[in-house]
Amino acid sequence: MTTNTVSQSRSANRTPSALDNLRPLLLDVAVPLGSYYLFKNAFGASTFAALAWSSVIPALRTGWSLVKERKVNALAGLILVVNVVSLLLSFVSGDPRLMLAKDGAVSSTVGIGILVSVALGRPMMTAGMKPFLVKGDRAKEAAWQRLMSGHAQGSADFLRKERLFSVVWGVALLAECVARVVGAYTLPVDTMVWLGGVMMIAVMALTFAVSGAFGVGPMERMLTAETGRHDEAESRRPGGVESRRTGEVEGNSSLAGSTHR
């Protein structure tokens, strides 16, 4: 066996760490958002410049996926679309109520993107949810793949919960957008300036709770059950722990009978 073969074997058998599972979320969401605030607050860049520079990584990631993998990187593409919408809206000025209402455009863009991904059978929020369920555990990673394949016991329910998780987030963000627009044109401007942030925090907290109760919680229990079923099935296979124990018992019984005779 060559050194390269050994290295590849070790790489294939390595248990994915939490960082491995979180890497797509970090690159596609955290880095662009963090770079926006870094350019705007630390370097004093304009909103337009900060949005433009923070769009570089999502644009590169989206382009790389199209060229290399011939598919769209959903998270990177969504962040890119949000940034483009924000860039276009940055030209809107004048009416303070319109300025307050336009903040809801970002939420609506994200919400629509999430719901479209569900309709296409590729729920976008799964990438952010999976690391918290798998936690870098190789057995849970394997159980996740079996359940997602549609062939494991409980796969249908697991896939429904996966879609529901994204639907909850998509609907919540659209609702937040509607509430923000309504508030911008019905409440005093001074009130809406601080209330907009409060509304976002409240929506995020409520959505985390609801999506956790109806999506993450049940999926975590199904993942644990599938891991247990697989471990039990493995132990009963020829050469497994249970099989070896049965062989030892039968061997001891035969030996005892022979001695008795």
C-alpha positions as CSV (number, residue, x, y, z in Angstrom):
1,M,0.0,0.0,0.0
2,T,1.5,3.4,-1.0
3,T,1.8,6.4,1.1
4,N,-0.9,8.2,-1.0
5,T,-3.3,5.3,-0.6
6,V,-2.8,5.3,3.2
7,S,-3.3,9.0,3.3
8,Q,-6.5,8.8,1.3
9,S,-7.8,5.9,3.4
10,R,-7.2,7.9,6.6
11,S,-8.9,11.0,5.1
12,A,-11.9,8.9,4.1
13,N,-12.2,7.3,7.6
14,R,-11.7,10.6,9.5
15,T,-14.7,11.7,11.5
16,P,-15.9,15.0,10.3
17,S,-15.4,17.7,12.9
18,A,-17.9,20.4,13.8
19,L,-15.8,22.9,11.8
20,D,-16.0,20.6,8.7
21,N,-19.8,20.6,8.9
22,L,-20.0,24.4,9.6
23,R,-17.5,25.4,6.9
24,P,-20.2,25.9,4.1
25,L,-22.3,28.1,6.5
26,L,-19.2,30.1,7.6
27,L,-18.0,30.7,4.0
28,D,-21.4,31.4,2.5
29,V,-23.1,33.4,5.2
30,A,-20.9,34.4,8.2
31,V,-17.9,35.7,6.1
32,P,-20.0,37.9,3.7
33,L,-22.1,39.4,6.6
34,G,-19.0,39.9,8.8
35,S,-17.1,41.5,6.0
36,Y,-20.0,43.9,5.3
37,Y,-19.9,45.2,8.9
38,L,-16.1,45.2,8.9
39,F,-15.9,47.4,5.8
40,K,-18.7,49.7,6.9
41,N,-17.8,50.2,10.6
42,A,-14.1,49.5,10.9
43,F,-12.9,50.9,7.6
44,G,-15.5,53.6,7.2
45,A,-16.7,52.4,3.8
46,S,-20.0,53.6,2.4
47,T,-23.0,51.2,2.4
48,F,-22.6,50.7,-1.3
49,A,-18.9,49.9,-1.1
50,A,-19.3,47.6,1.9
51,L,-22.1,45.7,0.1
52,A,-20.0,45.5,-3.1
53,W,-16.9,44.1,-1.4
54,S,-18.8,41.7,0.8
55,S,-20.4,40.3,-2.4
56,V,-17.0,39.1,-3.8
57,I,-16.9,35.8,-1.9
58,P,-20.5,34.8,-2.6
59,A,-20.0,35.7,-6.3
60,L,-16.8,33.6,-6.4
61,R,-18.4,30.6,-4.6
62,T,-21.5,30.8,-6.9
63,G,-19.3,31.0,-10.0
64,W,-17.1,28.1,-8.8
65,S,-20.1,25.9,-8.2
66,L,-21.5,26.6,-11.6
67,V,-18.2,25.9,-13.4
68,K,-16.8,23.0,-11.3
69,E,-19.9,21.2,-10.0
70,R,-22.4,22.5,-12.6
71,K,-25.0,23.4,-10.0
72,V,-25.8,26.6,-8.0
73,N,-24.5,27.0,-4.5
74,A,-27.8,27.9,-2.9
75,L,-26.6,29.7,0.2
76,A,-23.9,31.7,-1.6
77,G,-26.3,32.5,-4.4
78,L,-28.9,33.7,-2.0
79,I,-26.5,36.0,-0.1
80,L,-25.4,37.3,-3.5
81,V,-29.0,38.1,-4.5
82,V,-29.6,39.8,-1.2
83,N,-26.5,41.9,-1.6
84,V,-27.6,42.9,-5.2
85,V,-31.1,43.8,-4.0
86,S,-29.5,45.9,-1.2
87,L,-27.2,47.6,-3.7
88,L,-30.2,48.6,-5.8
89,L,-32.1,49.8,-2.8
90,S,-29.2,51.9,-1.6
91,F,-30.0,54.3,-4.5
92,V,-33.5,54.8,-3.0
93,S,-33.6,58.0,-0.9
94,G,-35.8,60.8,0.1
95,D,-39.0,59.5,1.8
96,P,-38.1,58.3,5.4
97,R,-41.0,55.9,5.4
98,L,-39.8,54.3,2.1
99,M,-36.3,54.1,3.7
100,L,-37.8,52.1,6.6
101,A,-39.9,49.9,4.4
102,K,-37.0,49.0,2.1
103,D,-35.3,47.1,5.0
104,G,-38.0,44.5,4.7
105,A,-36.9,43.8,1.1
106,V,-33.9,41.9,2.4
107,S,-36.1,39.7,4.6
108,S,-38.5,39.0,1.8
109,T,-35.7,38.1,-0.6
110,V,-34.3,35.6,1.8
111,G,-37.8,34.3,2.7
112,I,-38.8,33.8,-1.0
113,G,-35.4,32.1,-1.7
114,I,-35.9,29.7,1.1
115,L,-39.5,28.8,0.0
116,V,-38.4,28.4,-3.6
117,S,-35.6,26.0,-2.5
118,V,-38.2,23.9,-0.7
119,A,-40.4,23.8,-3.8
120,L,-37.4,22.6,-5.8
121,G,-36.8,19.8,-3.3
122,R,-33.5,21.3,-1.9
123,P,-34.4,23.1,1.4
124,M,-31.9,25.8,1.9
125,M,-31.9,25.9,5.7
126,T,-30.7,22.3,5.9
127,A,-27.1,23.3,5.5
128,G,-27.3,25.4,8.7
129,M,-29.3,22.8,10.6
130,K,-27.3,19.7,9.9
131,P,-24.2,20.6,11.9
132,F,-26.2,21.0,15.1
133,L,-27.8,17.6,14.6
134,V,-24.8,15.6,13.4
135,K,-22.2,17.3,15.7
136,G,-19.3,15.8,13.8
137,D,-20.3,12.3,14.8
138,R,-19.5,9.7,12.1
139,A,-22.3,7.4,13.1
140,K,-24.9,10.2,13.0
141,E,-23.5,11.4,9.7
142,A,-24.1,8.0,8.3
143,A,-27.6,7.8,9.8
144,W,-28.3,11.3,8.3
145,Q,-27.3,10.0,4.8
146,R,-29.5,6.9,5.2
147,L,-32.5,8.9,6.3
148,M,-32.0,11.5,3.5
149,S,-31.7,8.8,0.9
150,G,-35.4,7.9,1.5
151,H,-34.7,4.2,2.1
152,A,-34.3,4.1,5.9
153,Q,-37.1,3.5,8.4
154,G,-38.6,6.9,9.1
155,S,-37.1,8.6,6.1
156,A,-40.4,10.0,4.8
157,D,-41.1,11.7,8.2
158,F,-37.5,12.9,8.4
159,L,-37.7,14.5,5.0
160,R,-41.1,16.2,5.9
161,K,-39.5,17.7,9.0
162,E,-36.5,18.9,7.0
163,R,-38.9,20.7,4.6
164,L,-41.0,22.0,7.4
165,F,-37.9,23.6,9.1
166,S,-37.2,25.6,6.0
167,V,-40.8,26.5,5.4
168,V,-41.1,27.9,9.0
169,W,-38.1,30.2,8.3
170,G,-39.3,31.3,4.9
171,V,-42.8,32.2,6.1
172,A,-41.4,33.9,9.2
173,L,-39.1,36.2,7.2
174,L,-41.9,37.0,4.8
175,A,-44.2,37.9,7.7
176,E,-41.4,40.1,9.2
177,C,-41.2,41.9,5.9
178,V,-45.0,42.5,5.7
179,A,-45.0,43.7,9.4
180,R,-42.1,46.1,8.7
181,V,-43.7,47.6,5.6
182,V,-47.1,48.0,7.4
183,G,-45.4,49.6,10.4
184,A,-43.4,51.9,8.2
185,Y,-46.5,53.4,6.7
186,T,-48.8,53.3,9.8
187,L,-46.6,54.1,12.8
188,P,-44.7,57.3,13.6
189,V,-41.2,57.3,11.9
190,D,-39.5,57.7,15.3
191,T,-41.3,54.7,16.7
192,M,-40.5,52.5,13.7
193,V,-36.8,53.4,13.8
194,W,-36.3,51.4,17.0
195,L,-39.2,49.0,16.6
196,G,-37.8,47.6,13.4
197,G,-34.8,46.1,15.3
198,V,-37.1,44.8,18.1
199,M,-39.3,43.1,15.5
200,M,-36.4,41.3,13.9
201,I,-35.1,40.0,17.2
202,A,-38.6,38.9,18.2
203,V,-39.2,37.1,14.9
204,M,-35.8,35.4,15.1
205,A,-36.4,34.2,18.7
206,L,-39.9,32.9,17.8
207,T,-38.8,31.2,14.6
208,F,-35.9,29.5,16.4
209,A,-38.4,28.1,19.0
210,V,-41.0,27.0,16.5
211,S,-38.6,25.5,14.0
212,G,-36.8,23.7,16.8
213,A,-40.0,22.3,18.2
214,F,-41.4,21.1,14.9
215,G,-38.2,20.5,12.9
216,V,-34.9,20.1,14.7
217,G,-36.3,18.3,17.8
218,P,-38.1,15.5,16.0
219,M,-35.3,15.1,13.5
220,E,-32.8,14.8,16.3
221,R,-34.9,12.0,17.9
222,M,-35.2,10.2,14.5
223,L,-31.5,10.5,13.9
224,T,-30.7,9.0,17.3
225,A,-33.2,6.1,16.7
226,E,-31.8,5.4,13.2
227,T,-28.2,5.3,14.7
228,G,-29.4,2.8,17.4
229,R,-31.2,0.6,14.8
230,H,-28.1,0.5,12.7
231,D,-25.8,-0.3,15.6
232,E,-28.2,-3.1,16.7
233,A,-28.3,-4.5,13.1
234,E,-24.5,-4.5,12.9
235,S,-24.1,-6.3,16.2
236,R,-26.3,-9.2,14.9
237,R,-24.5,-9.6,11.6
238,P,-22.0,-12.5,11.3
239,G,-18.9,-11.5,13.1
240,G,-20.8,-8.8,15.0
241,V,-20.7,-8.5,18.8
242,E,-24.1,-10.3,19.3
243,S,-23.1,-13.0,16.8
244,R,-19.8,-13.7,18.6
245,R,-21.6,-13.9,21.9
246,T,-24.1,-16.4,20.5
247,G,-21.2,-18.5,19.1
248,E,-19.4,-18.4,22.4
249,V,-22.5,-19.6,24.3
250,E,-23.1,-22.4,21.8
251,G,-19.4,-23.4,22.0
252,N,-19.5,-23.5,25.8
253,S,-22.7,-25.6,25.7
254,S,-21.1,-28.1,23.4
255,L,-18.0,-28.3,25.5
256,A,-20.0,-28.8,28.7
257,G,-22.0,-31.6,27.0
258,S,-18.8,-33.3,25.8
259,T,-17.3,-33.1,29.3
260,H,-20.4,-34.5,30.9
261,R,-20.4,-37.5,28.5
